[in-house]
Amino acid sequence: MNKGELIKQMADGAGITLKDAESALKAALDGIKKALKKNDKVTLVGFGTFSVSKRKARMGRNPRTGEALKIKARNIPKFSAGRELKDAVN
C-alpha cells in the first residue's frame, strides 16, 4: 500500500473527502516528526510507539577502497509495534 492508497482508505473509512483525509494524514505525520525532533515518544496504544534512538560514533570501511572512515553519532527514528498490531499481523 502506498500513501495514495492509504489516503483513499482513510477517506472511505471515515466518510470524508480525499483532500480532508490527506490533510489529516499530513497533520498526524507532522505531529509525530515534531515530537521525535524534541526527543519525545509518541505512543498510539495498541498500534505502537515511535521513539528516537541514539547511535554512537563508530569506525566503518569504504567497501570500494577498504579505507577506514569515522561515522558520526546520530539520532535515528525507531518504531516498536504494539500488541494489537502484532496480533493482527499473525
VEXSETOR-439542 format. One record per atom (N, C-alpha, C): residue number from 1; chain; atom name; x, y, z. Coordinates in steps of 0.05 Angstrom, whole numbers, plus 32768, in hexadecimal, padded with zeros to 4 digits. Last residue first. Layout:
<rs>
R  num  cadena  atomo    px    py    pz
R  NUM       A     CA     X     Y     Z
...
</rs>
This chain:
<rs>
R  num  cadena  atomo    px    py    pz
R   90       A      N  7FF9  7F18  80FF
R   90       A     CA  7FFC  7EFB  8101
R   90       A      C  7FE2  7EED  80FA
R   89       A      N  7FE7  7F4C  80FC
R   89       A     CA  7FF8  7F42  80E7
R   89       A      C  7FFB  7F24  80E7
R   88       A      N  7FCB  7F53  812B
R   88       A     CA  7FBD  7F56  8112
R   88       A      C  7FCD  7F4B  80FA
R   87       A      N  7FF2  7F4E  8152
R   87       A     CA  7FDE  7F3A  8150
R   87       A      C  7FCF  7F3B  8136
R   86       A      N  800F  7F7E  8149
R   86       A     CA  801C  7F64  8146
R   86       A      C  8008  7F4E  8142
R   85       A      N  7FE6  7FA3  8155
R   85       A     CA  7FF2  7FA2  813A
R   85       A      C  8000  7F88  8135
R   84       A      N  7FDE  7F98  818C
R   84       A     CA  7FC8  7F94  8179
R   84       A      C  7FD2  7F93  815C
R   83       A      N  8012  7FA4  81A2
R   83       A     CA  8007  7F89  81A2
R   83       A      C  7FF1  7F85  818E
R   82       A      N  803A  7FD0  8177
R   82       A     CA  802A  7FC9  818F
R   82       A      C  801E  7FAE  818C
R   81       A      N  807D  7FD6  815F
R   81       A     CA  8061  7FCF  815A
R   81       A      C  8053  7FC8  8175
R   80       A      N  80A7  800C  8160
R   80       A     CA  80A1  7FF2  816E
R   80       A      C  8084  7FED  816B
R   79       A      N  80D4  8030  813A
R   79       A     CA  80B8  8029  813E
R   79       A      C  80B6  800E  814B
R   78       A      N  8100  8068  8138
R   78       A     CA  80FC  804C  813E
R   78       A      C  80DE  8047  8142
R   77       A      N  812F  8094  8118
R   77       A     CA  8114  808E  8121
R   77       A      C  8111  8070  8125
R   76       A      N  816F  80A6  8133
R   76       A     CA  815F  8098  811F
R   76       A      C  8143  8093  812A
R   75       A      N  81A5  80D3  813A
R   75       A     CA  818B  80CA  8145
R   75       A      C  817C  80BD  812E
R   74       A      N  81EC  80C5  8139
R   74       A     CA  81D3  80D1  812F
R   74       A      C  81BB  80C5  813C
R   73       A      N  8232  80CB  8131
R   73       A     CA  821B  80C4  8141
R   73       A      C  8203  80D2  8136
R   72       A      N  8255  80BE  80F2
R   72       A     CA  824C  80CF  8108
R   72       A      C  8235  80C3  8118
R   71       A      N  8287  8092  80E2
R   71       A     CA  826B  8098  80DE
R   71       A      C  8261  80A7  80F6
R   70       A      N  82C4  8094  80C3
R   70       A     CA  82B7  8099  80DC
R   70       A      C  829A  80A1  80D6
R   69       A      N  82E0  805F  809C
R   69       A     CA  82D1  8078  809D
R   69       A      C  82C6  807C  80B9
R   68       A      N  8314  803F  8079
R   68       A     CA  8306  8043  8092
R   68       A      C  82F9  805E  8092
R   67       A      N  830F  8023  8037
R   67       A     CA  8319  8038  8049
R   67       A      C  8308  803B  8061
R   66       A      N  82FD  8001  8011
R   66       A     CA  8307  7FF5  802A
R   66       A      C  8311  8009  803E
R   65       A      N  82E6  8012  7FE3
R   65       A     CA  8303  8016  7FE6
R   65       A      C  830E  8008  7FFF
R   64       A      N  82B0  8000  7FE6
R   64       A     CA  82BE  8001  7FCC
R   64       A      C  82DC  8002  7FD0
R   63       A      N  829E  8005  801A
R   63       A     CA  829F  7FEB  800E
R   63       A      C  82AF  7FEA  7FF3
R   62       A      N  82BD  8027  804C
R   62       A     CA  82B3  802B  8031
R   62       A      C  82B4  8011  8023
R   61       A      N  82AB  8016  808E
R   61       A     CA  82BD  8013  8078
R   61       A      C  82AE  801A  805E
R   60       A      N  82A8  8037  80CF
R   60       A     CA  829D  8026  80BA
R   60       A      C  82B2  8024  80A4
R   59       A      N  82A1  8044  8114
R   59       A     CA  82B3  8042  80FD
R   59       A      C  82A6  802F  80E9
R   58       A      N  8270  806F  8132
R   58       A     CA  827E  8056  812F
R   58       A      C  8290  8058  8116
R   57       A      N  8244  808E  8161
R   57       A     CA  8258  8091  814C
R   57       A      C  8268  8076  814A
R   56       A      N  8204  8070  8170
R   56       A     CA  821E  807A  8177
R   56       A      C  8230  807D  815E
R   55       A      N  81C3  8084  8169
R   55       A     CA  81D7  8072  815E
R   55       A      C  81F2  807E  8163
R   54       A      N  8189  8087  818F
R   54       A     CA  81A3  8094  818A
R   54       A      C  81B6  807F  8180
R   53       A      N  8146  8089  817A
R   53       A     CA  815C  8079  8185
R   53       A      C  8176  8087  817D
R   52       A      N  8106  809E  8187
R   52       A     CA  811F  80A5  817B
R   52       A      C  8135  8095  8189
R   51       A      N  80C6  807F  8176
R   51       A     CA  80D9  808B  8188
R   51       A      C  80F3  8092  8179
R   50       A      N  8083  806A  8174
R   50       A     CA  8099  8076  8165
R   50       A      C  80AC  8083  8179
R   49       A      N  8060  8030  8182
R   49       A     CA  806D  8047  818D
R   49       A      C  8083  8050  817A
R   48       A      N  801E  8016  8170
R   48       A     CA  803A  8015  8175
R   48       A      C  8045  802F  817F
R   47       A      N  7FE6  8005  8177
R   47       A     CA  7FF4  8006  815D
R   47       A      C  8012  8004  8160
R   46       A      N  7FD7  8004  81AC
R   46       A     CA  7FCE  7FEE  819B
R   46       A      C  7FDC  7FEE  8180
R   45       A      N  7FDF  8049  81B0
R   45       A     CA  7FD8  8030  81BF
R   45       A      C  7FCC  801C  81AB
R   44       A      N  8011  8069  8199
R   44       A     CA  7FF6  8064  8190
R   44       A      C  7FEE  8049  819B
R   43       A      N  8040  8095  81B0
R   43       A     CA  8034  807B  81B4
R   43       A      C  8017  807B  81AB
R   42       A      N  807A  80B3  81A4
R   42       A     CA  805E  80B5  819B
R   42       A      C  8053  8099  819E
R   41       A      N  80AB  80D4  81CB
R   41       A     CA  80A0  80BC  81C1
R   41       A      C  8083  80C1  81B8
R   40       A      N  80D8  810A  81BB
R   40       A     CA  80C1  8100  81C9
R   40       A      C  80B9  80E5  81BC
R   39       A      N  8101  8127  81A2
R   39       A     CA  8108  810E  81B1
R   39       A      C  80F1  8104  81C2
R   38       A      N  80EF  814C  817F
R   38       A     CA  80F3  8155  819B
R   38       A      C  80FB  813E  81AD
R   37       A      N  80E7  812D  8153
R   37       A     CA  80FD  8140  8151
R   37       A      C  8103  814B  816D
R   36       A      N  80BA  8112  8162
R   36       A     CA  80D3  8103  8161
R   36       A      C  80EB  8116  8160
R   35       A      N  8094  813B  815D
R   35       A     CA  8099  812F  8177
R   35       A      C  80B4  8120  8178
R   34       A      N  8097  8145  8125
R   34       A     CA  809E  815A  8139
R   34       A      C  80A4  814F  8154
R   33       A      N  8086  8113  8111
R   33       A     CA  80A0  811D  810B
R   33       A      C  80A9  8132  811F
R   32       A      N  8051  8112  8124
R   32       A     CA  8064  80FD  812C
R   32       A      C  8080  8107  8128
R   31       A      N  803C  813E  8109
R   31       A     CA  803C  813D  8126
R   31       A      C  8050  8129  8131
R   30       A      N  8040  812C  80D4
R   30       A     CA  804F  8144  80DD
R   30       A      C  8051  8145  80FB
R   29       A      N  801C  8102  80D5
R   29       A     CA  8038  80FC  80D0
R   29       A      C  804A  8114  80D9
R   28       A      N  7FEC  811F  80DE
R   28       A     CA  7FF5  810A  80F1
R   28       A      C  8012  8104  80EE
R   27       A      N  7FEA  8141  80B1
R   27       A     CA  7FEB  814C  80CC
R   27       A      C  7FF5  8138  80E0
R   26       A      N  7FE6  811B  8088
R   26       A     CA  7FFD  812D  8089
R   26       A      C  8000  8139  80A5
R   25       A      N  7FB4  8104  8095
R   25       A     CA  7FCD  80F4  8095
R   25       A      C  7FE5  8105  8097
R   24       A      N  7F93  8131  808E
R   24       A     CA  7F94  8123  80A8
R   24       A      C  7FAE  8112  80AA
R   23       A      N  7F9B  813C  8057
R   23       A     CA  7FA2  8150  806C
R   23       A      C  7FA5  8143  8087
R   22       A      N  7F85  810E  8041
R   22       A     CA  7FA1  8114  803C
R   22       A      C  7FAB  8128  8051
R   21       A      N  7F50  8113  8052
R   21       A     CA  7F60  80FC  805B
R   21       A      C  7F7E  8101  8058
R   20       A      N  7F41  8141  8036
R   20       A     CA  7F41  8141  8053
R   20       A      C  7F52  812A  805E
R   19       A      N  7F47  812D  8001
R   19       A     CA  7F56  8144  800A
R   19       A      C  7F58  8146  8028
R   18       A      N  7F21  8105  8000
R   18       A     CA  7F3D  80FE  7FFD
R   18       A      C  7F4F  8114  8007
R   17       A      N  7EEE  810F  8033
R   17       A     CA  7EF9  8112  8018
R   17       A      C  7F17  810A  8018
R   16       A      N  7ED4  80DA  805D
R   16       A     CA  7EDD  80F5  8057
R   16       A      C  7EE8  80F7  803B
R   15       A      N  7EC9  80A9  8076
R   15       A     CA  7EB4  80B7  8068
R   15       A      C  7EBA  80D4  8063
R   14       A      N  7EEF  8089  808B
R   14       A     CA  7EE5  809F  809C
R   14       A      C  7ECE  80AE  808F
R   13       A      N  7EFA  8064  8062
R   13       A     CA  7EF3  805B  807D
R   13       A      C  7EE7  8070  808F
R   12       A      N  7F06  8086  8036
R   12       A     CA  7EEF  8074  8035
R   12       A      C  7EE6  806B  8051
R   11       A      N  7F34  80A0  804A
R   11       A     CA  7F1C  80AF  8041
R   11       A      C  7F03  809E  8041
R   10       A      N  7F56  8075  8053
R   10       A     CA  7F4E  8086  8069
R   10       A      C  7F35  8095  8062
R    9       A      N  7F5C  8062  801E
R    9       A     CA  7F50  8051  8033
R    9       A      C  7F47  8061  804B
R    8       A      N  7F76  808E  8008
R    8       A     CA  7F5C  8085  7FFD
R    8       A      C  7F4D  8074  8012
R    7       A      N  7FA5  808E  8025
R    7       A     CA  7F94  80A5  8026
R    7       A      C  7F78  809E  801D
R    6       A      N  7FBB  805D  8014
R    6       A     CA  7FB4  8061  8030
R    6       A      C  7FA1  8078  8034
R    5       A      N  7FC4  8068  7FDE
R    5       A     CA  7FB1  8053  7FE5
R    5       A      C  7FA8  8056  8003
R    4       A      N  7FEB  8090  7FE4
R    4       A     CA  7FD2  8096  7FD7
R    4       A      C  7FBC  8082  7FDE
R    3       A      N  8016  8073  7FFC
R    3       A     CA  8009  8089  800A
R    3       A      C  7FED  8090  7FFE
R    2       A      N  800C  802C  7FEF
R    2       A     CA  801B  8045  7FEE
R    2       A      C  800A  805B  7FFC
R    1       A      N  8011  7FE9  8000
R    1       A     CA  8000  8000  8000
R    1       A      C  8012  8019  8000
</rs>
